Each structure stands twice: as C-alpha cells, then as structure tokens.
Amino acid sequence: EQKQTINFGAGPAKLPQTVLLQAQKELLNFGSTGISVLEMSHRSSDFNKILNKTESLLRELLNVPDNYKVMFLQGGGSGQFSAVPLNLIGLKEDQCADYLVTGTWSAKAAKEAEKYGKVNIVHPKLDSYTKIPDSSSWTLNPSASYVYYCCNETVHGVEYNFIPETNGVVLVSDMSSNFLSRPVDVSKFGLIFAGAQKNVGCAGVTVVIVREDLLGHALKECPIVLDYKVQAEMNSLYNTPPCFSIYIMGLVLEWIKNNGGSAAMETLNKQKSSMIYDIIGTSNGFYACPVDTACRSRMNVPFRVGKKEGDDELEKKFLDGASKRGMISLKGHRSVGGIRASLYNAVTVEDTEALATYMKEFQKEHQ
Ligand code: PMP
C-alpha cells in the first residue's frame, strides 16, 4: 500500500519505501534464521554478517581509506559532542580545541567540550546563524588538538560547501544532517560523525569514522562505551550495539548504492533544494530565507512566509494547508519559527514538486 503522507521532517525523517517494505518482509524471520533481527544475539554470526555488510557498504559509498576505523555507536550526535573532546582533546599538551560556531548544533558541541578542555571560538561571535564567517576572519590556534565544525546546521539551514583549511591540525566534522548527501573526501578529516536518523536510517545509531592514529588518547575519565579505541578494537561490540538500527542503516545504504551512490544523491539534492530556493527567490518577498546564498543548505530549507520576519498567522495557515495535502513536519524549529523543509535523500523529486506547487498556489491565494 502506497503511503499518502509526505514527511518533510528534520529527523527522524522519511525512509525509502523499499527499505520499509524489506524490513517488513524480514521482520518475523530474517533470512533462514527463523527469528527477527530484533531478537538476534549481537554475537551471532548472522548479526556479524549484518554488521560487516553495513560497514563495507559505508566504506564503499564514501571511499573510506583503509587507515580509518568505522564504528556504530549509541548516544546520538549529542553523545559525540562529549566523545570528541573526551577522546581527542588530549592529542596535544595544551588540551585545547578550535570550534567554528555557526548554529545551534556546533554551539552545543562547543559548550560540551568546555567541560574537558579549553575551547577557542575561532571567529567573531555571530549575531544570527545565517552565514559562515569568512575564513580570513578566523584565528586558528596551531597548537589546538583539533578544529571542529558542523557541516550542516539542521536548525538554521547553514551548510559548508567547502572543507575548512586547518594547516595540518586534525579536522572533526558533525555531518549528522548531510551525511551521504554528497561525496566527501574522508582523507581530509581526522573524524566524521553522523546520527543515522536523517539521511541513512533510523534513530539509535551514530556512525563514527576516525583515523587510526588518533585512537588511544582518551582522557582517563572517558566512559568506556565512548572510548573510540575500545570500540574500534571490539568492532563496535564492546557492549550491545543498536542492532536493529544498524540493520536498517544497511538497507538504506544498499538503497543509496542501487540509486547511484553519493554522487547521484548530490545531483538530486541540488535539484530538489534549487526548486524550493527558486520559488523563494522569485516570490517578491512573499517567502524569505534569511541564510546567505553562499551557504544555503541543500538538506534543510528554512523560510518565512508573508514578510521577512514571518507572519505567524499566515505561517499557521501555510502549515494547515500543507497538512491537508498530506505534507507534514514542515514547522521550523521552535527556536527560529517559520517553516523548514527537510529534503533528505529519501525525499523524492516528486515529493519536492508537491511542496513547490503548494507554495506557488499559497502565494497566489494570500499575497
Ligand atoms: N548534530 C546535528 C547536526 C543535528 O541535526 C542533531 C539532531 N538534530 C544532532 C547533532 C543531535 O543528534 P541527537 O539528537 O541524535 O543527539
């Protein structure tokens, strides 16, 4: 049965229909095991196959070099806000780290890191999270243990379309909301992490890709489940991993591979996001996106309706009308208001066209 609802949620988000159908088909009896993945021992050879398949698909899709470990951990992106400094701030004597703060999520990460070492925000503080400060204004500290940034700020719709130059300092990136939405040169990074529940699966598992030589520097107070060296050596099986979420991620990665991989995802994501930004740009101010055109996210498109700062009444009408057409979860994050359309990999061109058509009709009716 085809679903009628289109989910534009920021995460947990839409999953490909074929993935859900496959999971449904296999739910009661996985392969010839006679049991569900939900019931399977994480030490069984059947689960090991699932884990290995998920890892090798990920390595293939992102071209992960051999000197990187891939881990599937719990605690979400927020867990990594702690795990990153706990594991890496001790890389150098000074125990300090450089942070780029361009939205809610990097701000939270920087605040958490302050518990474990010195944090330097490398650019003048932003009054609003609508741009990436020009790199000429950054003061990077050469003795920092790492430089951290959030590649796509999910709340504010700010995305880096370049890799920051750190002059040899280890680079760490939170790619939770644009993971596998485009190709990425993993070799430029010391560490990449991403929660699965936006582009690559359901909630419960967080991917960590880390260069091997960065392992083994954890602070002594680092909780063992967050210790990269321990988890890497144990193949993510120090403790019970989120088995079902890893299985779902495997299905999603297979779907990405069958649909042309990260390069094909990028083409589609460009096309989908341009569709919505074009309508905003040609609406004579009826729709407004506050984000600098140079760093507008292809994943999360935030906009206001009616006037630049938004007309609350009209925005409520917009959301009600969308919901009548089966388009849900378009409300902007509570901290910024307005509308946010999240266009992750599983959101199709047709889904996006439905939104585009609605936006045009709504403007005609209400301007
Ligand atoms: N980083 C980014 C970019 C996010 O969008 C989110 C969640 N929306 C997080 C981190 C936090 O993830 P979690 O809720 O899984 O801890």
Residues whose N, C-alpha, C, O or C-beta is under 5 A from the ligand:
A	BS01	PMP	G75 G76 G77 S78 G79 W105 N152 T154 D174 S176 S177 G195
